[in-house]
Amino acid sequence: PPQMRGSRSKALPDRALVNCQYSMATFSTGERRRRPHGDRQASELALQLKQTFEAAILTCLYPRSQIDIYVQILQADGGEYCACVNAATLAVMDAGIPMRDYVCASSAGLAEDTPLADLSSPEEAAGGPRLVLALLPASGQIALLQLSARLHQERLEAALEAAGEACRALHAVLDRVVRERLQEVTALLGD
Amino acid sequence: MKATPLSNCERRFLLRAIEERKRLDGRQCYDYRNVRISFGADYGCCIVELGKTRVLAQVSCELVPPKPNRPTEGILFFNLELSPMAAPGFEPGRQSELLVKLNRLIERCLRNSKCIDTESLCVVAGEKVWQIRLDLHLLNHDGNIIDAASIAGIVALCHFRRPDVSVQGEEVTVYTPEERDPVPLSIHHMPICVSFAFFQQGTYLLVDPSEREECVMDGVLVIAMNKHREICTIQSSGGIMLVTDQVLRCSKITAVKVAEITELIQKALENDQKVRKEGGKFGFAESIPNQKITAFKMESAAVDTNNVEEQAEEIITKADPPSEVFAKPILHTPGTAQIGEGIENSWGDLEESEREEAAEEEGESEATAFECQKMETEDTSTMRETKTDEPIVLSDSEEEEVVILEPQELPKKTRTQTNSKQENTSKKAFNKRRKKKRAAH
């Protein structure tokens, strides 16, 4: 859940600072993991989360303050970054922090010319190309794009399309969930 | 040590120049800087210079037991180091964001793209495999570390030779380079990173940003491709918003650039191979250019001289003829001579000193200290003539950066001003402070 507080030395004078921390529970993957923090991969994912949300949250409305986002993975089955982004979007929405749009993320891959959306762990481990896309669905703007493993240039467009589709579908789901929750909350408050 | 922050006027200047599609070093939007590759005496050691950015790469190998879940694959280890040698802003031993980002990019580019055949690094399955370690050190930071690092990495890996090994049953013999020639690594393809810097929310993009441009950019998109037009990795960072066709356009540009750079790498590798075979001298000592003062020269940069004539004529007609400059050397004592006289000490008369410095600001754009002094003597003499003329409105406040004066009254140096007047006004504040400093000495 995000929270706001004044940070000391790193405060930016005109914008809010977004601080993200990403950690995986030791029981989250098949083999028991040690060192949930300090991993290079964890730092990189945290950085990417930070970058995505800095672009999406309207930080200029909260000068000299800091927004913390902590994400914990309970079970990892491929596409951790995407799950983090979607979860964090919901959390930020729930906290009432204004954002440009929902940030929906999805991974996509290619298996012999067929684009696949939302790869799971065995599909990722198969070694095919993997594209992670974080999208703001209304404007179609890409907040983060990351590709690993080889992908031919011609196929890039197809993969991007597949990921875009998945993001838009996700956006519909997220939207519905947020509205339902709002209705619940207002109903409870209204009583 | 903290890096000096970029001043606002410099930032504005850079952004305006980019809007007009001009870059500081005269390149076009899609131009790369010169790439120079030089090899060391050992196999697997190379330095890549991309403009002034220099990266040193070193590959080494070692026999180790393999990872338990991958018994038949060799181990690759990549490490990029940023030391304070590269830029004063880098601190040793601290895991900065930039370092993590660069490291992960290099890892993804070289490891996940499977450019090296790890199966071939296996010696005895489950017991001994080769561990290849690539160390990259940034020697000088002038922008675009990732491109230089990726080129250095792949070149070093191509250049590296590991000791030959033979297995007889259970016995493994490692041959030294004297016994048998070392064997190159099997590399499938060469992924090269190309970075695109975005400005003004994605309206302008530049390839291969220099350090100044990196300070003002919104974000960067890195695409790594090999010459078969396969994209090895894409990474967008910095919080910019992209659109799909921008990404596709960038990938097309990358294809072109990567082809060029791969050719260059091949040529360099072949040259080095030839030199070594012929027994010629190789290594860093040979490739460092002689930096004698007599041999020092800057690369000529193309300057747009289209409007220079009109500009020069304009300036000449507006300027008064310069007053006589005392160019005769005055001999004070044997062995010392003085050309020109120093400026008058203007501590007491504040108004006059302000006029002098204002005059100096109008007249100079980029002058060395000596030239400043010479011009001051000119200016003060001219100013004394026009002192009783129109009152010159000056501001006493230090904060204002622009001092308005009648420009026609002052002699202007005829200098080809290819930069817009914007630069002149932005330099005024700087010069104002500089003059005050020099007056204090």
Interface residues (C-beta under 8 A of the other chain):
Chain A: R40 Q41 S43 E44 L47 Q48 Q51 T52 E54 A55 G127 L131 L136 S139 G140 Q141 I142 A143 L144 L145 Q146 L147 S148 A149 R150 L151 H152 Q153 E154 L156 E157 L160 G164
Chain B: Q95 E97 V100 K101 N103 R104 E107 R108 N112 S113 K114 L221 M225 N226 H228 R229 E230 I231 C232 T233 I234 Q235 S236 S237 G238 G239 I240 M241 L242 V243 T244 V247 L248 S251 K252 A255
